[in-house]
Amino acid sequence: MNNAQFIIQVCKGIIRSQRVRRTLMFWDVLVVLVMIFLGSTFFWPWLREHPFLFLGYWAFCGWLTILAALLAVYDMARVRLEAKRAREELKREYFRNDDSGASDSSHDSHPH
């Protein structure tokens, strides 16, 4: 297996597992927050003196931010899709049980 196929398989595993996806989002946002803090305080004089490092640092920070946002949007879409599937399954189960119970007349008889 070459490197590209391996990377694709790892990415599929990350995307498909909700726990792994959310853990990755948590750590990604944490790293971005630390990078923003460090880049605007302690690293600021050093980054100001080196324009290419400045661009690279903030580009990497921006890329991590976009990654977190894309993972969050994907996670929301995936949760909505799973909820829709669960709702449809409940409807099918309910109406299947309702149809089987409709032939039973004991539900309709009420004592007067």
NULOGU-341844 format. One record per residue: residue in one letter; x, y, z of N, C-alpha, C, CB in turn. Coordinates in steps of 0.05 Angstrom, whole numbers, padded with zeros to 5 digits, always signed. Atoms other than C-alpha are relative to their C-alpha. Last residue first. Glycine has a CB too. Layout:
N
aXYZXYZXYZXYZ ...
This chain:
112
h+00018-00023-00003-01401+00037+00567-00011+00002+00028-00022+00000-00019 p+00024+00006-00016-01341-00009+00562-00016+00025+00004+00008-00012+00028 h+00000-00014-00025-01296+00009+00504-00024-00007+00017+00002+00031-00005 s+00023+00005-00018-01282-00037+00446+00004+00014+00027-00004-00031+00005 d+00023-00018+00006-01236-00006+00395-00023-00004+00019-00009-00005-00028 h-00006-00028-00005-01171-00034+00420-00024+00018-00002+00022+00010-00019 s+00001-00004-00029-01199-00105+00425+00007+00029+00007+00019-00019+00015 s+00022-00018-00006-01214-00104+00350-00002+00006+00030-00026-00011-00009 d+00009+00008-00026-01146-00132+00330-00022+00020+00009+00024-00001+00021 s+00017+00024+00003-01140-00123+00256-00011-00009+00026+00015-00022-00014 a+00026-00009+00010-01114-00052+00268-00019-00024-00004+00004+00014-00026 g+00018-00004-00022-01058-00078+00313-00028+00008-00010+00010+00020+00019 s+00005+00026-00011-01019-00106+00254-00020+00002+00023+00027-00013+00010 d+00015+00016+00019-01026-00041+00218-00006-00027+00011+00016-00002-00026 d+00027-00011+00001-01005+00000+00279-00017-00017-00019+00001+00029-00008 n+00014+00010-00024-00944-00045+00289-00029+00010+00001+00015+00010+00025 r+00001+00029+00003-00921-00033+00217-00015-00012+00024+00028-00012-00002 f+00022+00006+00019-00940+00041+00224-00002-00030-00005+00004+00014-00026 y+00026-00008-00012-00897+00048+00287-00023-00008-00019-00001+00030+00005 e+00006+00019-00022-00838+00009+00259-00027+00006+00012+00022+00001+00022 r+00005+00027+00012-00837+00047+00193-00009-00020+00022+00025-00010-00015 k+00025-00001+00015-00844+00113+00230-00007-00027-00012+00001+00022-00021 l+00022+00000-00020-00789+00094+00279-00027+00001-00013+00004+00023+00019 e+00002+00027-00010-00743+00076+00220-00022-00002+00021+00027-00009+00012 e+00013+00017+00020-00758+00142+00187-00003-00029+00009+00016+00001-00026 r+00028-00008+00001-00741+00179+00251-00016-00017-00020-00002+00030-00007 a+00013+00011-00024-00676+00140+00259-00030+00007+00001+00014+00011+00025 r+00002+00029+00004-00656+00156+00187-00014-00013+00023+00027-00013-00005 k+00020+00004+00020-00671+00230+00198-00005-00030-00005+00007+00014-00027 a+00026-00005-00014-00631+00230+00262-00023-00004-00020-00001+00029+00011 e+00005+00023-00018-00572+00197+00226-00027+00003+00015+00023-00003+00020 l+00007+00023+00017-00576+00249+00170-00006-00024+00017+00024-00006-00018 r+00027-00004+00011-00579+00306+00220-00009-00023-00017-00001+00026-00017 v+00019+00004-00022-00519+00279+00259-00029+00003-00010+00006+00020+00023 r+00001+00029-00006-00480+00272+00194-00020-00006+00022+00028-00011+00008 a+00015+00013+00022-00496+00343+00172-00003-00030+00006+00015+00004-00027 m+00028-00008-00002-00475+00370+00240-00017-00013-00022-00003+00031-00003 d+00011+00013-00023-00410+00330+00239-00030+00007+00003+00015+00007+00025 y+00004+00028+00007-00394+00353+00168-00014-00015+00023+00026-00013-00007 v+00022+00000+00019-00404+00426+00189-00007-00029-00008+00006+00017-00025 a+00024-00006-00014-00360+00415+00250-00025-00001-00018+00002+00028+00014 l+00007+00024-00016-00306+00380+00210-00026+00005+00015+00022-00007+00020 l+00010+00020+00019-00307+00438+00160-00008-00026+00015+00021-00006-00021 a+00026-00008+00010-00301+00489+00216-00012-00021-00019+00002+00027-00014 a+00019+00003-00022-00244+00452+00250-00028+00007-00009+00008+00017+00024 l+00003+00029-00004-00206+00445+00184-00021-00005+00022+00026-00013+00008 i+00017+00009+00021-00217+00519+00169-00006-00030+00003+00012+00006-00028 t+00026-00011-00005-00187+00537+00236-00020-00009-00020+00001+00031+00001 l+00011+00016-00022-00128+00490+00225-00028+00010+00007+00018+00002+00024 w+00007+00026+00011-00116+00523+00157-00012-00018+00022+00025-00014-00012 g+00025-00002+00015-00120+00592+00189-00009-00027-00012+00004+00020-00023 c+00021-00004-00020-00067+00573+00241-00027+00003-00015+00005+00026+00016 f+00005+00025-00013-00024+00545+00185-00022+00002+00021+00026-00010+00014 a+00013+00017+00020-00032+00609+00145-00006-00028+00012+00018-00003-00025 w+00028-00007+00000-00016+00649+00208-00016-00015-00021-00003+00030-00004 y+00012+00005-00026+00050+00613+00219-00030+00005-00001+00013+00018+00022 g+00003+00028-00003+00068+00612+00145-00014-00007+00026+00027-00013+00000 l+00020+00009+00018+00055+00686+00135-00005-00030+00004+00008+00005-00029 f+00025-00013-00008+00094+00706+00197-00023-00011-00017+00002+00030-00002 l+00009+00016-00023+00149+00657+00179-00026+00010+00010+00022+00000+00022 f+00008+00026+00011+00154+00691+00111-00009-00019+00023+00023-00013-00016 p+00026-00001+00014+00154+00760+00143-00010-00027-00011+00001+00020-00023 h-00002+00020+00021+00209+00746+00194-00027-00002-00015+00008-00028+00011 e-00027-00002+00013+00220+00805+00241+00003-00018-00024+00021-00006+00020 r-00001-00025+00014+00146+00810+00258+00026+00004-00015-00004+00023+00020 l+00015+00002+00025+00142+00736+00274+00001+00026-00016-00029-00007+00006 w-00015+00018+00018+00198+00743+00326-00014-00002-00027+00002-00028+00013 p-00025-00014+00009+00166+00804+00359+00015-00017-00021+00017+00007+00023 w+00004-00023+00017+00097+00769+00359+00025+00015-00009-00018+00020+00015 f-00014+00003+00026+00119+00701+00384-00002+00025-00017-00012-00023-00015 f-00028+00007-00003+00103+00715+00458+00015-00001-00027+00003-00026+00013 t-00015-00010-00024+00038+00753+00450+00030-00007-00002-00012-00013+00026 s+00006-00028-00005-00005+00750+00386+00015+00011+00025-00029+00004+00004 g-00007-00017+00023+00026+00686+00359-00006+00030+00005-00015-00009-00024 l-00029-00002+00002+00024+00652+00427+00009+00019-00022+00013-00028-00004 f-00011-00013-00024-00049+00667+00439+00030+00004-00002-00007-00016+00025 i+00008-00028+00001-00070+00650+00368+00011+00016+00024-00031+00003+00000 m-00016-00013+00020-00029+00586+00370-00007+00030-00003-00005-00013-00028 v-00027-00004-00010-00060+00566+00436+00018+00014-00020+00013-00028+00008 l+00001-00020-00021-00130+00577+00410+00028+00006+00011-00019-00008+00022 v+00004-00027+00012-00114+00540+00346-00001+00022+00021-00027+00000-00017 v-00026-00008+00012-00085+00481+00385-00003+00027-00013+00009-00021-00021 l-00019-00006-00022-00148+00477+00428+00027+00010-00011+00004-00024+00018 v+00008-00026-00010-00193+00481+00366+00019+00008+00023-00029+00000+00010 d-00005-00020+00021-00156+00423+00334-00006+00028+00010-00016-00006-00025 w-00028-00006+00000-00156+00383+00398+00008+00021-00020+00017-00026-00004 f-00007-00012-00026-00231+00388+00405+00029+00008+00000-00006-00020+00022 m+00009-00028+00000-00243+00376+00330+00008+00014+00026-00031+00001-00003 l-00017-00015+00017-00200+00313+00332-00008+00030-00001+00000-00011-00029 t-00025-00003-00015-00238+00287+00392+00020+00016-00017+00012-00028+00007 r+00004-00021-00020-00303+00301+00355+00025+00004+00017-00024-00007+00018 r+00004-00026+00014-00281+00263+00293-00003+00022+00021-00025-00001-00018 v-00026-00009+00010-00253+00205+00334-00002+00027-00012+00012-00020-00020 r-00017-00005-00024-00318+00197+00373+00027+00011-00009+00003-00025+00016 q+00008-00025-00013-00361+00205+00310+00018+00007+00024-00029-00002+00010 s+00004+00004-00029-00322+00152+00272-00007+00026+00014+00025-00013+00013 r+00022+00018-00006-00332+00156+00197-00006-00004+00029+00005-00027-00012 i+00026-00012+00007-00289+00217+00184-00023-00017+00009-00001+00004-00030 i+00005-00023-00017-00229+00192+00222-00027+00011-00005+00022+00022-00004 g+00005+00009-00028-00231+00124+00190-00006+00022+00019+00024-00015+00010 k+00027+00012-00001-00239+00154+00121-00007-00010+00028-00001-00024-00020 c+00020-00021+00001-00179+00199+00134-00028-00011+00001+00004+00018-00024 v+00001-00012-00026-00137+00139+00155-00021+00022+00001+00028+00012+00007 q+00013+00019-00018-00156+00102+00091-00002+00012+00029+00015-00027+00001 i+00029+00001+00006-00139+00162+00048-00015-00018+00019-00005-00009-00029 i+00011-00025-00010-00072+00171+00082-00030+00001-00005+00014+00024-00014 f+00000+00002-00029-00055+00097+00070-00013+00025+00012+00029-00003+00011 q+00022+00017-00008-00076+00102-00002-00002-00003+00030+00004-00028-00013 a+00025-00013+00006-00031+00162-00012-00024-00017+00008-00002+00007-00031 n+00006-00021-00021+00028+00130+00024-00027+00013-00005+00022+00021+00000 n-00017-00024+00001+00030+00067-00019-00011+00021+00020+00000+00012-00028 m+00017-00023+00000+00000+00000+00000+00018+00025+00000-00020+00000+00025 
